[in-house]
């Protein structure tokens, strides 16, 4: 039977193994850039070779990205702009002076 202490030791070992592999991976790829682009002028062929090599070595993530936070922020920004627009319309209706940016906002919304 597995005790909680054994389980904690097991989890600790897994975390240490993951940490070890992360450090090894970091050290392996840290100094692997053979072409130094700092203050270097590359001709077209060298630049194309570097671009090809970088494209081949590039690792992309296969996990799905959630766009929900972006849509939430987009909706929040839309609400804010709509509120400002309504406020500017009220100011113009009451014959108040508005700044040029407010006039620009009204002009752009009328184009729709």
C-alpha positions as CSV (number, residue, x, y, z in Angstrom):
1,X,0.0,0.0,0.0
2,X,1.3,3.4,-0.9
3,X,1.5,6.0,1.9
4,X,1.2,9.7,1.4
5,X,4.9,10.0,2.1
6,X,5.7,7.6,-0.7
7,X,3.4,9.6,-3.0
8,X,5.1,12.9,-2.1
9,X,8.5,11.4,-2.7
10,X,7.3,10.1,-6.1
11,X,5.9,13.5,-7.1
12,X,9.2,15.2,-5.9
13,X,11.2,12.8,-8.1
14,X,9.0,13.6,-11.1
15,X,9.4,17.3,-10.6
16,X,13.2,16.9,-10.3
17,X,13.4,14.8,-13.4
18,X,11.4,17.4,-15.4
19,X,13.6,20.2,-14.0
20,X,16.8,18.2,-15.0
21,X,15.5,17.7,-18.5
22,X,14.6,21.4,-18.8
23,X,18.1,22.5,-17.8
24,X,19.7,20.0,-20.1
25,X,17.5,21.2,-23.0
26,X,18.3,24.8,-22.2
27,X,22.1,24.2,-22.1
28,X,22.0,22.1,-25.2
29,X,20.4,24.8,-27.4
30,X,21.9,27.8,-25.6
31,X,25.1,28.0,-27.7
32,X,23.9,26.4,-30.9
33,X,23.7,29.6,-33.1
34,X,26.7,29.2,-35.4
35,X,26.0,32.4,-37.3
36,X,26.4,35.5,-35.1
37,X,24.1,38.2,-36.4
38,X,25.3,40.8,-34.0
39,X,26.9,43.6,-36.0
40,X,27.2,41.3,-39.0
41,X,26.5,42.1,-42.6
42,X,25.2,39.1,-44.5
43,X,25.0,38.9,-48.3
44,X,21.8,37.6,-49.9
45,X,23.0,33.9,-50.0
46,X,24.1,33.9,-46.4
47,X,20.8,35.5,-45.3
48,X,18.8,33.0,-47.3
49,X,20.8,30.1,-45.8
50,X,20.3,31.5,-42.3
51,X,16.6,31.9,-42.9
52,X,16.3,28.3,-44.2
53,X,18.2,26.9,-41.3
54,X,16.1,28.9,-38.8
55,X,12.9,27.7,-40.4
56,X,14.0,24.0,-40.3
57,X,15.1,24.3,-36.6
58,X,12.0,26.2,-35.5
59,X,9.7,24.3,-33.2
60,X,6.1,25.3,-33.1
61,X,3.5,24.4,-30.5
62,X,0.7,22.1,-31.3
63,X,-1.5,23.0,-28.4
64,X,-4.7,24.9,-29.1
65,X,-4.8,28.5,-28.2
66,X,-7.9,29.9,-26.5
67,X,-9.0,33.2,-27.9
68,X,-11.6,33.8,-25.2
69,X,-9.5,36.4,-23.3
70,X,-8.9,38.3,-26.5
71,X,-12.6,38.3,-27.4
72,X,-13.4,39.4,-23.9
73,X,-11.0,42.3,-24.2
74,X,-12.3,43.2,-27.6
75,X,-15.9,43.3,-26.3
76,X,-14.8,45.5,-23.4
77,X,-13.0,47.9,-25.8
78,X,-16.1,48.0,-28.0
79,X,-18.3,48.8,-25.1
80,X,-15.9,51.6,-24.0
81,X,-15.8,53.1,-27.5
82,X,-19.6,52.9,-27.8
83,X,-20.0,54.7,-24.5
84,X,-17.5,57.5,-25.6
85,X,-19.4,57.8,-28.9
86,X,-22.7,58.2,-27.1
87,X,-21.2,60.8,-24.8
88,X,-19.8,62.8,-27.7
89,X,-23.2,62.6,-29.5
90,X,-24.8,64.1,-26.3
91,X,-22.2,66.8,-26.2
92,X,-22.7,67.7,-29.8
93,X,-26.5,67.7,-29.4
94,X,-26.3,70.1,-26.5
95,X,-24.1,72.4,-28.6
96,X,-21.0,71.9,-26.6
97,X,-17.5,72.3,-28.1
98,X,-15.8,69.0,-28.8
99,X,-12.2,68.3,-29.5
100,X,-10.9,67.3,-33.0
101,X,-10.5,63.7,-31.9
102,X,-14.2,63.5,-31.0
103,X,-15.2,65.0,-34.3
104,X,-13.0,62.4,-36.0
105,X,-14.8,59.6,-34.1
106,X,-18.2,61.0,-35.2
107,X,-17.0,61.4,-38.8
108,X,-15.8,57.8,-38.9
109,X,-19.0,56.4,-37.4
110,X,-21.1,58.3,-40.0
111,X,-19.3,56.6,-42.8
112,X,-20.8,53.3,-41.9
